[in-house]
Amino acid sequence: MSKPNPFRYFRTSRKIIRLAVMMYVRFPLSLRNVEDLLHERGIDVSHESVRFWWMRFGPLFASEIRKARAQRMRCYSNWQWHLDEVFVKINGETHYMWRAVDHEGEVLDAFVTKRRDRKAALKFLRKLMKRYGQPDRIVTDKLRSYGAAMKEIGNADRCQRRSKIRPLWRSKSRPVWGERLGACGPHIASPVQGALAVRPIL
């Protein structure tokens, strides 16, 4: 069964919508700047239309970009994952957020559980590998749950432990388009990206 076309009720073509959204998220432009640039190219749209397209189709374009990037990265032999976990409080209860970042600093996924044991680590790793495949190396901290989970999967030889914990999430060097695409719409890529609360710039 084919998926319904998300652009079927829009008079504007998909190419123009994608151009407007990617201009807004890829470059440091405001919504009115995008409106002016499109007007110079003979495309008459309102900045409110650009905002609506960003909210509606931003997660769709972000998903396409992530899938294409994952396919490219599988071809490289130096693709590494860095895994760690942090404590978070949800409704006053302590939970654990498992995080995965590749060697370029791009966030792959985040997963929240109540326990930090082998079962939770195994579920997180299987979820990652089902989506992205097998990496060349997995760098973890000294948590023993990773080693037990990787022995069960059968890739314990790819595990490498780091002696010093370093932050895995980019802050200053993270591009603006990644924040805008990750924070728009209801489909948030990760809890951390959702907490960025990036607002549209008029």
N, C-alpha and C positions, 0 to 999 in steps of 0.2 A: 504493500500500500504506500503510495507516494505521499510525501508531506505536503500540506497546503502551502501555497505561495504566500509569504507574508506581505508581499507588495501588491496583491491583487486588487485591493480597494483604493490604491493610490494612483492618481493621474500622472504624477511625476515618475519618470523612469527610474529604475534601480541605480543606473550609473550616476545620475545627478544626485540622488539621495546619498549614495556612498561617497561621492566627491565632497558634498557639503559636510558630512559627518567626519570624514577623514581630514579635511582641512581644519576643522575645529579642534579635533583631538590631537592631530600630529604637530601643529604649529601653535605658538602662543598667540592665538587670535581670539578676539571676542566674537560673540554671536553677530554683532553688527558689522564687524570686519568681514566675516564670511559673507554676509548679505551684500556688502559693497563689492567684494571680489567676484561673486557670482553675477552681480548686475553688470559688471564690466565685461563679462563673457556672454552677455545676452540672456542670462537666466534670471528671471524676475521672481524672487521668493522673499518672504519676510523672515526676519531673524527669529520670530516665534515658530515658524515652520522648521527652521534649523534646530531649534531647541527640542521640538517634538520629535523630529527624526533622530536626534541624538539619544533621547530617552527611550525611544521605541526600538531603534535598530542598533544602538551602540553595543549591547550585549551580543547580538547576532554577529556583528563584524568582529568583535573581540574573540568570540569563539572560533571563527574562521581563521583568524590570525594565529591563535594558539595552536590549532590543529596543524596548520601549514608549517609552523615553526617546529613542532614536535616531529613531524615527518622529516624535516631537514636535519634536525639534530640527531636522529637515529642513524644517519649515514656517517657521522663523525665518530671516530674511535675514542675521542677524549671526552665524551659526554659523561659528566659526573653529576651525582645528586648529593646534596648536603642535607642531612636530616637532623632535626632537634625537636625539642618540645618545651613549652612554656606553661606556667600556671596561669589560669584565667578564672575569674569568679563570675558565675552566672546565677542570678537570684540568690546570692549569698553563699552558694556552694562552690567548692573548689573543683575545677575540671582541668584537663590537660589538653592543650592544643598541639597536635603533631604537625610539623611543618616540613615542606620539601622545597628546596631551591636548587636550581642547576648551577653549573660552574660560571655562568654569565650573570648570575644574580636574579634570574627571572623566577618568579614564584610559580611552582607547579601546582601545588594543592595544599590545603589545610584541613585538618580532621580533628574534631573535638570528641573526647571520651571522658568517662568518669574514672577510669583506671589507667595506670601506666604499666601494664604488664605485657607478657608475650602475646596474649590474644589480641590486645589492642594494636600492638605493633604489627602483627601478622595481617590484621584486617587493613591497616593503613598501607602496608607495602603491596598487598594484592590489589588494592584499589589503584595505586599508582602504576603498577606494572600492567594492569589491564588497560589503562588509558594511554600510557606512554611507551610500553615495552620495557626491555631490559637495558639498563645503563651499563657503561663500561666499569664504573666504580661507584660505590656508595660510601660516603664519608659520614660517620656518625659520632656521637659523643660516647662516653663510657657506660651508657645504660645497657645492661645485659639483655634487656628485652629484645633489642635489635639482633644480637647474635643468635638468640634462641629462635627468633622468627625466621632469620635467613637460613639457619640450618634446616628448618622444616621446609622452606621453599627450595633449597638446594643451591643457593648462590652465596654461601658463606665465604668463599674465596674472593669475592668482590668487595667484601666489607673492609673498610679502613677506618680506624678510630683516630680522632684528633685529640691531642693532649691538652690543647687550650681552646676554650670555648670563645668563639667570635660571633658577632651578630651576623645573621644570614640575610637580613632584609635590607635592601638598599633604601637610603633616605634621600640624600642630596643628589645622587647620581641617577635616581629613577626618573625616566622620561615622563613628561606631562601627559602624553597621550595614553600611557599605560594607566595612570591614575584616573583619567577621565573615562576611559573605556571600562575600567574595572568598577567604578563607582556608580555608573549610570544604570538606571532601570532596576527591575526587581531581581535580575539574575546576577548576583554579586559573585565575583570570582573567588574571594576568600573573606573571612571575617575582618582581617586587617585592612584589606582594600575597602571594605564597606565602612570601616571606621574613619576613613580618610575624609569623608563628607565633602567631596569636591562639589562646589556650586558652579552653575553656569555663569559666565562673565558676560554682562551686557555691554 
